[in-house]
Amino acid sequence: MTDPTMSAAHSTPGSIIREYRLRAALSQEELAERTQLSTRTIQRIETGETQPRGDSLKRIAEVLGVAIEDLQLPSVGQAAGTGTSIRRMAGAETSASAETSAGAALKTDRSYLTLLTLSPLAFLLFPLLGLAAPLALWLMKRETIADVQEVGRQIVNFQITWLLVLVVGTGLFGYQPFFHTEVDWLPNPMQYAYFLYALYAWNICRTIVATFRIGQSKRAMFGLTIPFIRS
């Protein structure tokens, strides 16, 4: 049952969601992370630029610990005063149009998410492809498919971290043979192959695990990652 005091104080689902979020002591970023929506989407919902629907509304309700009905406006019969009812009826067509657009922007496509999560395996052909492939897929659909923004951000951060480790490690292992010198604290160049095996195995395992979790509608997890892109 919708909280009457909440509905009376707010005129949009976004403002109701914002109030429940504040009651739960969550930031917009935390709510976005737990619902696997983008921070930008949460911001647009709370400011009334878009309306949450379907799967997105269900996720928000679950995270906030309320029923879906609690995040929606009361029916016309529950509205305070005839003037409010008239204004809602007059704006029905506009609201319906806005909701249709919002629904299209938040459509679910698990196949695309799976493709996005598997795309880093392109690094097996060339290391930079492990970043370029998911980056391209992320930028193309992050505004139209639910979860692409958050999953793509995690993948890009992980791949940048992986490439950074690869570059630094290659530099450390290659310093001595390149400059024809010996430095005791630097790793043995003969062990470089083991370093590559471990690094490649790390990337492959994290990608497969993340894909498996996405297939089970769980949050993708990549472990140790530097958050270069935060939202």
C-alpha positions as CSV (number, residue, x, y, z in Angstrom):
1,M,0.0,0.0,0.0
2,T,1.4,3.4,-1.0
3,D,2.5,5.6,1.9
4,P,-0.1,8.5,1.9
5,T,2.3,11.0,3.4
6,M,4.9,10.1,0.7
7,S,2.4,10.5,-2.2
8,A,1.0,13.7,-0.9
9,A,4.4,15.4,-0.7
10,H,5.5,14.3,-4.2
11,S,4.1,14.7,-7.6
12,T,6.3,12.3,-9.6
13,P,7.5,8.7,-9.2
14,G,11.0,10.0,-9.4
15,S,10.5,12.2,-6.3
16,I,9.0,9.3,-4.4
17,I,12.0,7.1,-5.4
18,R,14.4,9.9,-4.2
19,E,12.6,10.1,-0.8
20,Y,12.8,6.3,-0.3
21,R,16.5,6.3,-1.4
22,L,17.3,9.0,1.2
23,R,15.4,7.1,3.8
24,A,17.6,4.1,3.0
25,A,20.7,6.3,3.3
26,L,21.8,5.4,-0.3
27,S,23.6,7.8,-2.7
28,Q,22.5,7.8,-6.4
29,E,25.8,6.0,-7.2
30,E,25.1,3.3,-4.7
31,L,21.5,2.8,-5.9
32,A,22.8,2.6,-9.5
33,E,25.4,0.0,-8.6
34,R,22.9,-2.2,-6.7
35,T,20.3,-2.0,-9.4
36,Q,22.8,-2.3,-12.3
37,L,21.5,0.9,-13.8
38,S,23.6,3.8,-14.7
39,T,24.0,6.8,-12.4
40,R,22.7,9.0,-15.2
41,T,19.5,6.9,-15.4
42,I,18.9,7.2,-11.7
43,Q,19.4,11.0,-11.9
44,R,17.0,11.3,-14.9
45,I,14.4,9.2,-13.0
46,E,14.6,11.4,-9.9
47,T,14.4,14.6,-11.8
48,G,11.4,13.4,-13.8
49,E,13.1,13.4,-17.1
50,T,12.2,9.7,-17.6
51,Q,9.9,7.2,-15.9
52,P,11.0,3.9,-14.5
53,R,9.2,0.9,-16.0
54,G,9.2,-2.9,-16.0
55,D,12.5,-4.5,-14.9
56,S,14.1,-1.2,-13.9
57,L,11.2,-0.3,-11.6
58,K,11.3,-3.8,-10.1
59,R,15.0,-3.6,-9.4
60,I,14.7,-0.2,-7.7
61,A,11.8,-1.4,-5.5
62,E,13.8,-4.6,-4.5
63,V,16.9,-2.6,-3.5
64,L,14.8,0.0,-1.6
65,G,12.8,-2.8,0.1
66,V,9.4,-1.5,-0.9
67,A,6.6,-2.7,-3.1
68,I,6.5,-1.5,-6.7
69,E,3.1,0.2,-5.9
70,D,4.9,2.3,-3.3
71,L,7.0,3.9,-6.0
72,Q,4.0,4.8,-8.2
73,L,1.6,7.7,-7.9
74,P,-1.8,6.9,-6.3
75,S,-4.9,6.5,-8.5
76,V,-7.1,9.4,-9.5
77,G,-9.6,8.4,-6.7
78,Q,-6.8,8.8,-4.2
79,A,-5.6,12.2,-5.5
80,A,-6.2,15.2,-3.4
81,G,-8.8,17.4,-5.0
82,T,-10.5,17.7,-8.3
83,G,-7.9,20.1,-9.7
84,T,-5.2,17.5,-9.3
85,S,-7.3,14.9,-11.2
86,I,-8.0,17.3,-14.0
87,R,-4.3,18.1,-14.4
88,R,-3.4,14.5,-14.5
89,M,-6.0,13.7,-17.1
90,A,-4.9,16.6,-19.3
91,G,-1.3,15.4,-19.2
92,A,-2.1,11.7,-19.8
93,E,-1.1,11.7,-23.4
94,T,2.2,13.5,-22.8
95,S,3.0,11.1,-19.9
96,A,2.2,8.0,-21.9
97,S,4.5,9.3,-24.7
98,A,7.3,9.9,-22.2
99,E,6.9,6.5,-20.6
100,T,7.0,4.8,-24.0
101,S,10.3,6.6,-24.7
102,A,11.7,5.6,-21.3
103,G,10.6,2.0,-21.8
104,A,12.5,1.9,-25.1
105,A,15.6,3.3,-23.4
106,L,15.5,0.7,-20.7
107,K,14.8,-2.4,-22.8
108,T,16.4,-5.6,-21.7
109,D,18.7,-7.6,-24.1
110,R,20.5,-10.4,-22.3
111,S,22.1,-11.5,-25.6
112,Y,23.8,-8.2,-26.1
113,L,25.0,-8.2,-22.5
114,T,26.5,-11.6,-23.0
115,L,28.2,-10.4,-26.2
116,L,29.5,-7.4,-24.4
117,T,30.9,-9.5,-21.5
118,L,32.6,-12.0,-23.9
119,S,34.0,-9.3,-26.2
120,P,37.2,-8.8,-24.1
121,L,38.4,-12.3,-25.3
122,A,39.4,-10.4,-28.5
123,F,42.6,-9.7,-26.6
124,L,43.7,-13.2,-27.6
125,L,44.2,-11.9,-31.1
126,F,45.9,-8.6,-30.0
127,P,46.0,-7.2,-26.4
128,L,44.4,-3.8,-27.3
129,L,41.4,-5.5,-28.9
130,G,40.5,-6.6,-25.4
131,L,39.7,-3.0,-24.6
132,A,38.6,-1.7,-28.1
133,A,35.9,-4.4,-28.6
134,P,34.0,-3.9,-25.4
135,L,34.5,-0.2,-25.5
136,A,32.8,0.0,-28.9
137,L,29.9,-2.2,-27.8
138,W,29.5,-0.2,-24.6
139,L,29.4,3.2,-26.3
140,M,26.9,2.0,-29.0
141,K,24.2,0.7,-26.6
142,R,24.8,2.2,-23.1
143,E,21.8,4.6,-23.5
144,T,19.3,2.1,-25.0
145,I,19.8,-1.3,-23.2
146,A,19.5,-1.8,-19.4
147,D,22.7,-2.7,-17.6
148,V,25.0,-2.0,-20.5
149,Q,26.2,1.2,-18.9
150,E,27.2,-0.5,-15.6
151,V,28.6,-3.7,-17.1
152,G,30.5,-1.9,-19.8
153,R,32.0,0.4,-17.3
154,Q,33.3,-2.5,-15.2
155,I,34.7,-4.3,-18.3
156,V,36.5,-1.2,-19.6
157,N,38.0,-0.5,-16.2
158,F,39.2,-4.1,-15.9
159,Q,40.7,-4.2,-19.3
160,I,42.5,-0.9,-18.8
161,T,43.9,-2.3,-15.5
162,W,45.0,-5.5,-17.3
163,L,46.7,-3.6,-20.0
164,L,48.5,-1.4,-17.4
165,V,49.8,-4.5,-15.6
166,L,50.9,-6.0,-19.0
167,V,52.8,-2.8,-20.0
168,V,54.5,-2.4,-16.6
169,G,55.3,-6.1,-16.3
170,T,56.8,-6.2,-19.8
171,G,58.9,-3.1,-19.0
172,L,60.3,-4.7,-15.8
173,F,61.0,-8.0,-17.5
174,G,62.5,-6.4,-20.6
175,Y,64.7,-3.8,-18.9
176,Q,67.8,-5.9,-18.4
177,P,68.0,-7.5,-21.9
178,F,67.1,-4.2,-23.6
179,F,69.8,-2.2,-21.8
180,H,72.3,-5.1,-21.5
181,T,72.6,-4.7,-17.8
182,E,71.9,-6.6,-14.6
183,V,69.8,-5.3,-11.8
184,D,69.3,-7.7,-8.8
185,W,65.8,-6.5,-7.8
186,L,64.3,-6.8,-11.3
187,P,62.5,-10.0,-12.3
188,N,64.4,-12.6,-14.3
189,P,63.7,-12.1,-18.0
190,M,63.6,-15.9,-18.4
191,Q,60.4,-16.0,-16.3
192,Y,58.5,-13.6,-18.6
193,A,56.6,-16.4,-20.2
194,Y,55.2,-17.5,-16.9
195,F,54.1,-13.9,-16.2
196,L,52.3,-13.8,-19.6
197,Y,50.6,-17.2,-18.9
198,A,49.4,-16.0,-15.5
199,L,48.2,-12.6,-16.9
200,Y,46.3,-14.1,-19.8
201,A,44.7,-16.8,-17.6
202,W,43.6,-14.0,-15.2
203,N,41.8,-12.2,-18.0
204,I,40.2,-15.3,-19.5
205,C,39.0,-16.6,-16.1
206,R,37.5,-13.2,-15.1
207,T,35.7,-12.8,-18.4
208,I,34.2,-16.3,-18.3
209,V,33.1,-15.9,-14.7
210,A,31.5,-12.5,-15.5
211,T,29.7,-14.0,-18.5
212,F,28.4,-16.9,-16.4
213,R,27.1,-14.5,-13.8
214,I,25.4,-12.3,-16.5
215,G,23.7,-15.4,-17.8
216,Q,22.3,-16.0,-14.3
217,S,21.0,-12.4,-14.1
218,K,23.6,-11.6,-11.5
219,R,26.0,-8.7,-11.3
220,A,29.2,-9.1,-13.2
221,M,32.3,-9.1,-11.0
222,F,35.9,-8.6,-12.2
223,G,37.8,-8.6,-8.9
224,L,40.9,-6.3,-8.6
225,T,40.2,-3.3,-10.8
226,I,41.3,0.3,-10.9
227,P,38.1,2.5,-11.3
228,F,39.3,4.7,-14.1
229,I,35.7,5.3,-15.1
230,R,33.3,5.8,-12.2
231,S,30.0,6.6,-13.8
